Amino acid sequence: MADKIKPTDKPLGHSPFAALSSLKLSDAANAPATTKPTPKAAKERPRFGEKVVVRTEKKGHGGKTVTVVQGVLPNAGDEITSALKKSLGCGARVDDDGDIVVQGDLLERVIAFFQAQGAPKIVRGS
């Protein structure tokens, strides 16, 4: 049979943790936490115009009904479109002229979404 390795009384040599033994846990606990300084409250950019118009239409969409939202400012169009898609579970895009086009007849759900987002005035278009 193979010889078993027996523990010896000799030290094993250099220990990578030897330098850590000189540190105390209390020193680490009392050290100030390294955190980033908190920035001043950033001004929230306006996301909506004075009114948001929500309407449904079929023309130019292959006979399919879409819900069109006007009145969202260009700097917030992509952010709101992304949140709208996640919230409603549908497809949506920002049109060339800045309108948000939501796939499907989701007029009531889109109005409820914009009310929750804090749009100042929501108009139901024809």
mmCIF file of the C-alpha atoms, coordinates in Angstrom:
data_MODEL
# 
_entry.id   MODEL 
# 
loop_
_atom_site.group_PDB 
_atom_site.id 
_atom_site.type_symbol 
_atom_site.label_atom_id 
_atom_site.label_alt_id 
_atom_site.label_comp_id 
_atom_site.label_asym_id 
_atom_site.label_entity_id 
_atom_site.label_seq_id 
_atom_site.pdbx_PDB_ins_code 
_atom_site.Cartn_x 
_atom_site.Cartn_y 
_atom_site.Cartn_z 
_atom_site.occupancy 
_atom_site.B_iso_or_equiv 
_atom_site.pdbx_formal_charge 
_atom_site.auth_seq_id 
_atom_site.auth_comp_id 
_atom_site.auth_asym_id 
_atom_site.auth_atom_id 
_atom_site.pdbx_PDB_model_num 
ATOM 1   C CA . MET A 1 1   ? 0.000   0.000  0.000   1.00 0.00 ? 1   MET A CA 1 
ATOM 2   C CA . ALA A 1 2   ? 1.018   3.565  -0.495  1.00 0.00 ? 2   ALA A CA 1 
ATOM 3   C CA . ASP A 1 3   ? 2.516   5.400  2.432   1.00 0.00 ? 3   ASP A CA 1 
ATOM 4   C CA . LYS A 1 4   ? 0.079   7.782  4.064   1.00 0.00 ? 4   LYS A CA 1 
ATOM 5   C CA . ILE A 1 5   ? 1.157   11.351 4.499   1.00 0.00 ? 5   ILE A CA 1 
ATOM 6   C CA . LYS A 1 6   ? 1.544   12.071 8.182   1.00 0.00 ? 6   LYS A CA 1 
ATOM 7   C CA . PRO A 1 7   ? 1.208   15.560 9.629   1.00 0.00 ? 7   PRO A CA 1 
ATOM 8   C CA . THR A 1 8   ? 4.492   16.967 10.866  1.00 0.00 ? 8   THR A CA 1 
ATOM 9   C CA . ASP A 1 9   ? 5.306   19.478 13.530  1.00 0.00 ? 9   ASP A CA 1 
ATOM 10  C CA . LYS A 1 10  ? 7.280   21.620 11.110  1.00 0.00 ? 10  LYS A CA 1 
ATOM 11  C CA . PRO A 1 11  ? 5.728   24.835 9.845   1.00 0.00 ? 11  PRO A CA 1 
ATOM 12  C CA . LEU A 1 12  ? 4.624   24.574 6.242   1.00 0.00 ? 12  LEU A CA 1 
ATOM 13  C CA . GLY A 1 13  ? 6.468   27.690 5.127   1.00 0.00 ? 13  GLY A CA 1 
ATOM 14  C CA . HIS A 1 14  ? 5.156   30.965 3.845   1.00 0.00 ? 14  HIS A CA 1 
ATOM 15  C CA . SER A 1 15  ? 1.467   31.536 4.458   1.00 0.00 ? 15  SER A CA 1 
ATOM 16  C CA . PRO A 1 16  ? -0.356  33.982 2.190   1.00 0.00 ? 16  PRO A CA 1 
ATOM 17  C CA . PHE A 1 17  ? -2.571  34.913 5.138   1.00 0.00 ? 17  PHE A CA 1 
ATOM 18  C CA . ALA A 1 18  ? 0.259   35.800 7.502   1.00 0.00 ? 18  ALA A CA 1 
ATOM 19  C CA . ALA A 1 19  ? 0.033   39.499 6.641   1.00 0.00 ? 19  ALA A CA 1 
ATOM 20  C CA . LEU A 1 20  ? -3.675  39.507 7.412   1.00 0.00 ? 20  LEU A CA 1 
ATOM 21  C CA . SER A 1 21  ? -3.138  38.405 11.000  1.00 0.00 ? 21  SER A CA 1 
ATOM 22  C CA . SER A 1 22  ? -1.675  41.795 11.876  1.00 0.00 ? 22  SER A CA 1 
ATOM 23  C CA . LEU A 1 23  ? -4.902  43.544 10.855  1.00 0.00 ? 23  LEU A CA 1 
ATOM 24  C CA . LYS A 1 24  ? -7.662  43.847 13.389  1.00 0.00 ? 24  LYS A CA 1 
ATOM 25  C CA . LEU A 1 25  ? -11.302 43.485 12.577  1.00 0.00 ? 25  LEU A CA 1 
ATOM 26  C CA . SER A 1 26  ? -12.145 46.531 14.671  1.00 0.00 ? 26  SER A CA 1 
ATOM 27  C CA . ASP A 1 27  ? -9.866  48.711 12.512  1.00 0.00 ? 27  ASP A CA 1 
ATOM 28  C CA . ALA A 1 28  ? -11.765 47.670 9.418   1.00 0.00 ? 28  ALA A CA 1 
ATOM 29  C CA . ALA A 1 29  ? -15.113 48.250 11.110  1.00 0.00 ? 29  ALA A CA 1 
ATOM 30  C CA . ASN A 1 30  ? -14.139 51.762 12.229  1.00 0.00 ? 30  ASN A CA 1 
ATOM 31  C CA . ALA A 1 31  ? -12.738 52.781 8.851   1.00 0.00 ? 31  ALA A CA 1 
ATOM 32  C CA . PRO A 1 32  ? -14.915 55.255 6.970   1.00 0.00 ? 32  PRO A CA 1 
ATOM 33  C CA . ALA A 1 33  ? -16.876 53.738 4.143   1.00 0.00 ? 33  ALA A CA 1 
ATOM 34  C CA . THR A 1 34  ? -15.735 54.762 0.704   1.00 0.00 ? 34  THR A CA 1 
ATOM 35  C CA . THR A 1 35  ? -18.822 56.104 -0.990  1.00 0.00 ? 35  THR A CA 1 
ATOM 36  C CA . LYS A 1 36  ? -19.312 58.416 -3.876  1.00 0.00 ? 36  LYS A CA 1 
ATOM 37  C CA . PRO A 1 37  ? -20.459 61.900 -2.954  1.00 0.00 ? 37  PRO A CA 1 
ATOM 38  C CA . THR A 1 38  ? -24.140 62.332 -3.592  1.00 0.00 ? 38  THR A CA 1 
ATOM 39  C CA . PRO A 1 39  ? -24.792 64.649 -6.498  1.00 0.00 ? 39  PRO A CA 1 
ATOM 40  C CA . LYS A 1 40  ? -27.052 67.610 -6.016  1.00 0.00 ? 40  LYS A CA 1 
ATOM 41  C CA . ALA A 1 41  ? -30.641 66.928 -6.852  1.00 0.00 ? 41  ALA A CA 1 
ATOM 42  C CA . ALA A 1 42  ? -30.739 66.945 -10.608 1.00 0.00 ? 42  ALA A CA 1 
ATOM 43  C CA . LYS A 1 43  ? -33.534 68.950 -12.125 1.00 0.00 ? 43  LYS A CA 1 
ATOM 44  C CA . GLU A 1 44  ? -36.048 66.592 -13.609 1.00 0.00 ? 44  GLU A CA 1 
ATOM 45  C CA . ARG A 1 45  ? -36.498 67.318 -17.272 1.00 0.00 ? 45  ARG A CA 1 
ATOM 46  C CA . PRO A 1 46  ? -40.089 67.824 -18.389 1.00 0.00 ? 46  PRO A CA 1 
ATOM 47  C CA . ARG A 1 47  ? -41.315 64.812 -20.303 1.00 0.00 ? 47  ARG A CA 1 
ATOM 48  C CA . PHE A 1 48  ? -44.676 66.017 -21.582 1.00 0.00 ? 48  PHE A CA 1 
ATOM 49  C CA . GLY A 1 49  ? -46.000 69.062 -23.374 1.00 0.00 ? 49  GLY A CA 1 
ATOM 50  C CA . GLU A 1 50  ? -48.983 70.914 -21.986 1.00 0.00 ? 50  GLU A CA 1 
ATOM 51  C CA . LYS A 1 51  ? -51.324 68.187 -23.251 1.00 0.00 ? 51  LYS A CA 1 
ATOM 52  C CA . VAL A 1 52  ? -50.990 64.584 -24.386 1.00 0.00 ? 52  VAL A CA 1 
ATOM 53  C CA . VAL A 1 53  ? -53.323 63.451 -27.188 1.00 0.00 ? 53  VAL A CA 1 
ATOM 54  C CA . VAL A 1 54  ? -54.132 59.719 -27.395 1.00 0.00 ? 54  VAL A CA 1 
ATOM 55  C CA . ARG A 1 55  ? -56.061 58.397 -30.403 1.00 0.00 ? 55  ARG A CA 1 
ATOM 56  C CA . THR A 1 56  ? -56.510 55.240 -32.476 1.00 0.00 ? 56  THR A CA 1 
ATOM 57  C CA . GLU A 1 57  ? -56.100 54.973 -36.243 1.00 0.00 ? 57  GLU A CA 1 
ATOM 58  C CA . LYS A 1 58  ? -55.939 52.356 -38.986 1.00 0.00 ? 58  LYS A CA 1 
ATOM 59  C CA . LYS A 1 59  ? -54.856 54.335 -42.012 1.00 0.00 ? 59  LYS A CA 1 
ATOM 60  C CA . GLY A 1 60  ? -51.345 53.540 -43.229 1.00 0.00 ? 60  GLY A CA 1 
ATOM 61  C CA . HIS A 1 61  ? -50.799 50.567 -40.927 1.00 0.00 ? 61  HIS A CA 1 
ATOM 62  C CA . GLY A 1 62  ? -51.904 47.700 -43.158 1.00 0.00 ? 62  GLY A CA 1 
ATOM 63  C CA . GLY A 1 63  ? -55.472 47.714 -41.850 1.00 0.00 ? 63  GLY A CA 1 
ATOM 64  C CA . LYS A 1 64  ? -54.334 47.135 -38.269 1.00 0.00 ? 64  LYS A CA 1 
ATOM 65  C CA . THR A 1 65  ? -55.443 49.393 -35.462 1.00 0.00 ? 65  THR A CA 1 
ATOM 66  C CA . VAL A 1 66  ? -52.720 51.329 -33.650 1.00 0.00 ? 66  VAL A CA 1 
ATOM 67  C CA . THR A 1 67  ? -52.833 53.785 -30.766 1.00 0.00 ? 67  THR A CA 1 
ATOM 68  C CA . VAL A 1 68  ? -50.992 57.048 -31.436 1.00 0.00 ? 68  VAL A CA 1 
ATOM 69  C CA . VAL A 1 69  ? -49.726 59.316 -28.647 1.00 0.00 ? 69  VAL A CA 1 
ATOM 70  C CA . GLN A 1 70  ? -48.790 62.951 -29.334 1.00 0.00 ? 70  GLN A CA 1 
ATOM 71  C CA . GLY A 1 71  ? -47.437 65.473 -26.859 1.00 0.00 ? 71  GLY A CA 1 
ATOM 72  C CA . VAL A 1 72  ? -44.421 63.621 -25.478 1.00 0.00 ? 72  VAL A CA 1 
ATOM 73  C CA . LEU A 1 73  ? -41.308 65.776 -25.679 1.00 0.00 ? 73  LEU A CA 1 
ATOM 74  C CA . PRO A 1 74  ? -38.511 64.482 -27.957 1.00 0.00 ? 74  PRO A CA 1 
ATOM 75  C CA . ASN A 1 75  ? -35.959 64.178 -25.131 1.00 0.00 ? 75  ASN A CA 1 
ATOM 76  C CA . ALA A 1 76  ? -38.163 61.653 -23.316 1.00 0.00 ? 76  ALA A CA 1 
ATOM 77  C CA . GLY A 1 77  ? -39.695 59.762 -26.241 1.00 0.00 ? 77  GLY A CA 1 
ATOM 78  C CA . ASP A 1 78  ? -37.420 56.714 -26.144 1.00 0.00 ? 78  ASP A CA 1 
ATOM 79  C CA . GLU A 1 79  ? -37.543 56.422 -22.352 1.00 0.00 ? 79  GLU A CA 1 
ATOM 80  C CA . ILE A 1 80  ? -41.345 56.586 -22.210 1.00 0.00 ? 80  ILE A CA 1 
ATOM 81  C CA . THR A 1 81  ? -41.722 54.223 -25.172 1.00 0.00 ? 81  THR A CA 1 
ATOM 82  C CA . SER A 1 82  ? -39.547 51.636 -23.440 1.00 0.00 ? 82  SER A CA 1 
ATOM 83  C CA . ALA A 1 83  ? -41.519 51.932 -20.198 1.00 0.00 ? 83  ALA A CA 1 
ATOM 84  C CA . LEU A 1 84  ? -44.799 51.771 -22.133 1.00 0.00 ? 84  LEU A CA 1 
ATOM 85  C CA . LYS A 1 85  ? -43.761 48.560 -23.921 1.00 0.00 ? 85  LYS A CA 1 
ATOM 86  C CA . LYS A 1 86  ? -42.771 46.904 -20.643 1.00 0.00 ? 86  LYS A CA 1 
ATOM 87  C CA . SER A 1 87  ? -45.871 48.057 -18.807 1.00 0.00 ? 87  SER A CA 1 
ATOM 88  C CA . LEU A 1 88  ? -48.442 47.129 -21.443 1.00 0.00 ? 88  LEU A CA 1 
ATOM 89  C CA . GLY A 1 89  ? -46.655 44.123 -22.951 1.00 0.00 ? 89  GLY A CA 1 
ATOM 90  C CA . CYS A 1 90  ? -47.032 45.328 -26.513 1.00 0.00 ? 90  CYS A CA 1 
ATOM 91  C CA . GLY A 1 91  ? -44.959 46.718 -29.337 1.00 0.00 ? 91  GLY A CA 1 
ATOM 92  C CA . ALA A 1 92  ? -44.371 50.437 -29.625 1.00 0.00 ? 92  ALA A CA 1 
ATOM 93  C CA . ARG A 1 93  ? -42.051 52.797 -31.450 1.00 0.00 ? 93  ARG A CA 1 
ATOM 94  C CA . VAL A 1 94  ? -41.285 56.484 -31.815 1.00 0.00 ? 94  VAL A CA 1 
ATOM 95  C CA . ASP A 1 95  ? -42.418 57.723 -35.214 1.00 0.00 ? 95  ASP A CA 1 
ATOM 96  C CA . ASP A 1 96  ? -40.395 60.105 -37.391 1.00 0.00 ? 96  ASP A CA 1 
ATOM 97  C CA . ASP A 1 97  ? -42.382 63.122 -36.207 1.00 0.00 ? 97  ASP A CA 1 
ATOM 98  C CA . GLY A 1 98  ? -42.003 62.219 -32.506 1.00 0.00 ? 98  GLY A CA 1 
ATOM 99  C CA . ASP A 1 99  ? -45.348 60.473 -32.021 1.00 0.00 ? 99  ASP A CA 1 
ATOM 100 C CA . ILE A 1 100 ? -45.437 57.195 -30.111 1.00 0.00 ? 100 ILE A CA 1 
ATOM 101 C CA . VAL A 1 101 ? -47.188 54.426 -32.072 1.00 0.00 ? 101 VAL A CA 1 
ATOM 102 C CA . VAL A 1 102 ? -48.458 51.521 -29.946 1.00 0.00 ? 102 VAL A CA 1 
ATOM 103 C CA . GLN A 1 103 ? -49.528 48.313 -31.674 1.00 0.00 ? 103 GLN A CA 1 
ATOM 104 C CA . GLY A 1 104 ? -53.181 47.495 -31.052 1.00 0.00 ? 104 GLY A CA 1 
ATOM 105 C CA . ASP A 1 105 ? -56.318 49.239 -29.828 1.00 0.00 ? 105 ASP A CA 1 
ATOM 106 C CA . LEU A 1 106 ? -55.072 49.998 -26.316 1.00 0.00 ? 106 LEU A CA 1 
ATOM 107 C CA . LEU A 1 107 ? -56.594 53.447 -25.837 1.00 0.00 ? 107 LEU A CA 1 
ATOM 108 C CA . GLU A 1 108 ? -57.814 52.964 -22.241 1.00 0.00 ? 108 GLU A CA 1 
ATOM 109 C CA . ARG A 1 109 ? -54.637 51.246 -21.081 1.00 0.00 ? 109 ARG A CA 1 
ATOM 110 C CA . VAL A 1 110 ? -52.411 53.909 -22.650 1.00 0.00 ? 110 VAL A CA 1 
ATOM 111 C CA . ILE A 1 111 ? -54.442 56.686 -20.996 1.00 0.00 ? 111 ILE A CA 1 
ATOM 112 C CA . ALA A 1 112 ? -54.107 54.929 -17.627 1.00 0.00 ? 112 ALA A CA 1 
ATOM 113 C CA . PHE A 1 113 ? -50.349 54.602 -18.180 1.00 0.00 ? 113 PHE A CA 1 
ATOM 114 C CA . PHE A 1 114 ? -49.901 58.308 -18.892 1.00 0.00 ? 114 PHE A CA 1 
ATOM 115 C CA . GLN A 1 115 ? -52.043 59.255 -15.895 1.00 0.00 ? 115 GLN A CA 1 
ATOM 116 C CA . ALA A 1 116 ? -49.741 57.146 -13.719 1.00 0.00 ? 116 ALA A CA 1 
ATOM 117 C CA . GLN A 1 117 ? -46.691 58.838 -15.308 1.00 0.00 ? 117 GLN A CA 1 
ATOM 118 C CA . GLY A 1 118 ? -48.020 62.269 -14.353 1.00 0.00 ? 118 GLY A CA 1 
ATOM 119 C CA . ALA A 1 119 ? -49.052 63.747 -17.697 1.00 0.00 ? 119 ALA A CA 1 
ATOM 120 C CA . PRO A 1 120 ? -50.685 67.124 -16.970 1.00 0.00 ? 120 PRO A CA 1 
ATOM 121 C CA . LYS A 1 121 ? -53.640 66.870 -19.368 1.00 0.00 ? 121 LYS A CA 1 
ATOM 122 C CA . ILE A 1 122 ? -54.690 63.851 -21.431 1.00 0.00 ? 122 ILE A CA 1 
ATOM 123 C CA . VAL A 1 123 ? -57.014 64.375 -24.398 1.00 0.00 ? 123 VAL A CA 1 
ATOM 124 C CA . ARG A 1 124 ? -58.786 61.457 -26.055 1.00 0.00 ? 124 ARG A CA 1 
ATOM 125 C CA . GLY A 1 125 ? -58.540 62.152 -29.776 1.00 0.00 ? 125 GLY A CA 1 
ATOM 126 C CA . SER A 1 126 ? -60.739 60.888 -32.579 1.00 0.00 ? 126 SER A CA 1 
# 
